[in-house]
Every structure is written in C-alpha cells, then in structure tokens.
Amino acid sequence: MLEFLGPLLGRMHPLLVHLPIGILVFGILLCFFPQKKKNPLLPSIRLAFLLGGIAALSAGISGFLQYQFEGFAWEDVRIHLFGGILTTLGSFGVFFHLKSLKKIQLKSKIFVLGLALVLIITGHLGGNLTHGESYFTEVLPQELQSFLGIEIQPEKGPELAEESWEEAVFYSEVVQPILNQNCKSCHNPRNKKGELDLSSMKALLAGGEDGLILTAGDAEHSELFARLILPKEDEKHMPPSGKPQPSKEEIALIESWIKSGAKDNQTLAGAGIPRKLIERFIAKNEKPFYPITDFPAISTDSLAELKSFGFFAEAVESGSGLLKVTCINFPDFQNSDWDKLAPFKNRIAYLDLSGTKISSEIINSIVELPNLTVLKLNETAISGSNLGALTALAHLKLLYMNNTTFTLREIQMLAKSQSLKKVFAFDTPAAKEWTVSEGLTFPFQLEVGNFQLPKLPTDTIVY
C-alpha cells in the first residue's frame, strides 16, 4: 500500500537539492567576511554547515531513491552521487572543524573553498542529468559556442535515399527526425517539459500532463499537429517563439502521418505520400563533374613551366590535381607543340585549343588524355575524318566545335560515346543540316544555335 513512497520521495530530489546549496553558499560566504579577534558570525557559520549537511544528506537519500525508481543508468549518476556524499561529509567536517575555533583560520578557508568546488561540480553534474549537457550553452550564438570549443551537432531532419525513398518508414525515417530536430530539446527523457517526451513512439503515445497528444486519423484534434499551426504569438504554439520552427513541408508530413493512421511501420508509399512533398529531404546522388583521382595538387613550378610555353594553366578546382589548360595566349600552337603538354597528359581535364593552328592529326594525341572532360576545338581547321576516335575518352562530357567544318554525318561518329552530354556546333555545316534533318537523334544533346524568337503581333506596329 505504501509502495508509492519510494518513487514519491525520489521525485522530491530536484526540490530538496536546492536547500543544501542555498544554506552552504550562505555559510561559505560568511567565512570570508572581515573579522576581528573574535568572530561574532561563527555561531551562524557553524549552524549553516550543520543544517547544510543535514539538508545534503536528505537530498542525497532522495536522489538515491530517484536513481532506483526512475531508471537512470549508473554510469550517468555515479560521479554526481559521489559528489553528493562528499558534499555531505564535507559540510559536517567543516561544522566539527569550526566547533572549537573562535576565529576563521587560513586552513579553514582552504577547507571551505574545497567544499565550494565539490558543491559546484556536483550541482553542475546534477544539472546535466536534469536538463542535458548543453542546457547553458545551447542558447549561446553558434560563433561563441565554436570559440569556446563546443562541438555543435544539431539534430538532423529526414534524409532519404533517391532510389528508395518510397520504401522509407514514415514514422522512424521522417516523423521522428522532424520531432528530434524541432521538439526533442525540450521533450526528452531527461527534460520532460509538460511531462511530455517526444523522443520515441512509445513516449509519444503516452502523452503529457494535459493528456494524449495524438489521435490516429484525426490531425485537427491531435495536439501534436494542432499546436504547430497555431499563430506564433499564441502561447500554446509549439515550438515556442524563438525556437527553430518546422517548415511547411514538415508540418504537412506530420499531418499526413496522423491522417494515415499514425502507424509506426507504414512506408511513405503505403501512406500515399507524393514525391513533391518529400522532395527537399531526398539526398540527390550528384556525381562530381570531373573524374575523382588521387593526384596531389600540382606544384607551382610545374604551372610556371606550362605558362612559360604560353599556356594558361590552373587547377580545375581548388585543391584538385587535375588541370585546366587553354591556348588563349598561345594562338600559334600547332601539332608539333603537343610535346609540351605530354608530361601532363594524365592531369589535363579541361583543354581549350580554340583558335590555334592544329590539324586533324591532333586527335590521335588528344585521345591519350585519360581524364579529359571538356574539349574545345572552336575556330580550328580540324575536319571530321577521325572524329570518332574521341569516343575512346571515358570522361569526355562537353565538346565544343563552333565555327568549324564539321558536318552532321561526322558528328554522328560520336554516337558511340558513353560519356558525352553536350556537343556544341554553332556556325558549322552541321548546324545548317540539322535544321532540315528529320527524325535524327543523338545520345547526347546537340547545340547548333540558329535560335529564332517567334514573331509577335506587336512586332509589325510602327510607332
């Protein structure tokens, strides 16, 4: 019949623990007040440490009961528990130490400062248990947290795979991450504001001090959703003003989850969730534009060597070992100059030979560039007799052949390429042929220009 007493006394720990703190802080401060030959405050100081010790003992007993009945892990509470024992023993120790003294001595002050340090550490650990380790620091600006060396690891929202988002479990992979990101800091097992824990399905179904917050199938009468759509100035709006707010899509997903039955094992496809509602949470499998290599960044001396020949050369991206090489300052470049590029052939990913004096034979050298991704042959005398050799380049994505003599039949030689995305052939015979070709398709996008805007009725008006 009296089984409730243990849990009840345990839950009084957060209340009782403040009593010894206040009394002991009062006693510690009195120890450092100015004193004459005889300290008239000694009786009050002794009484403060005696009452502080008794209060600390009571708080320690209630804390132990809370540990027993509330399910705290021993690893989480052991240092705090030992700190409480030291605080209790230290308080009684100071009391007996001062009992025979008429004046506060230096060693007394050292003893008291040691007790103060133990009190601070114990109180800090207790605060961490109750409110979490980031209770004080989470309100600081991120810049200040970084300056203090605090690692900022915010809760992540939903992150779904491109190829399997429809099979994602609605609750565990979408709804719970949304709650973790926006609600968990105030509603978790250690910090149950309103006696509400939103860190798991079981806790969510249990509700809080105001009752249940979830009615499966009825979003409007579910507090979990209804409070999200209240005006921000409403005191019942959640999350509170000033806290991170869920996006419109996140609120819509919580509403859809409740309407679909608030199940813990239903998939997004099973709930009929359209892709447009979940689109922002799908991680796109974006492949890098240039090949991934293990080449170290090219040395300054090597770049200087290329520039000494007349080439413009730089890394394609910051820190990359691949090169962008152009002949913008080397218009006299011809086939015989290829030897200057040969030592860097594995690194060249972007090559611009536009406006140079190269001929078709250069193609045989270009196909030896294993990482070539962008090739520009604009305004050159290259013909298309061996253009098909470029299909051997496994990473070639963009090919520019503007203002050349390439024909549509010659460009068709590139159809076997597995990597080409776009071919540019402005001001070429191919561009003219393309306008009259019918049904001709390529595995890549062919850009030939010749764009014309449609005439509007207003174009004939004379003002």
Secondary structure, 3 states (H helix, E strand, C coil): CCCCHHHHHHHCHHHHCHHHHHHHHHHHHHCCCCCCCCCCCHHHHHHHHHHHHHHHHHHHHHHHHHHHHHCCCHHHHHHHHHHHHHHHHHHHHHHHHHCCCCCCCHHHHHHHHHHHHHHHHHHHHHHHHHHCCCCCCCCCCHHHHHHCCCCCCCCCCCCEECCCHHHCEHHHHHHHHHHHHHCCCCECCCCEHHHCCCCCHHHHHHCECCECCCCCCCCCCCHHHHCCCCCCCCCCCCCCCCCCCCCHHHHHHHHHHHHCCCCCCCECCCCCCCHHHHHHHEECCCCCCCCCCCCCCCCHHHHHHHHHHCCEEEECCCCCCCEEEECCCCCCCCHHHHHHCHHHCCCEEEEECCCCCCCHHHHHHHCCCCCCCEEECCCCCCCCCCHHHHHHCCCCCEEECCCCCCCHHHHHHHHHCCCCCEEECCCCHHHHHHCCCCCCCCCCEEECCCCCCCCCHHHHCCC
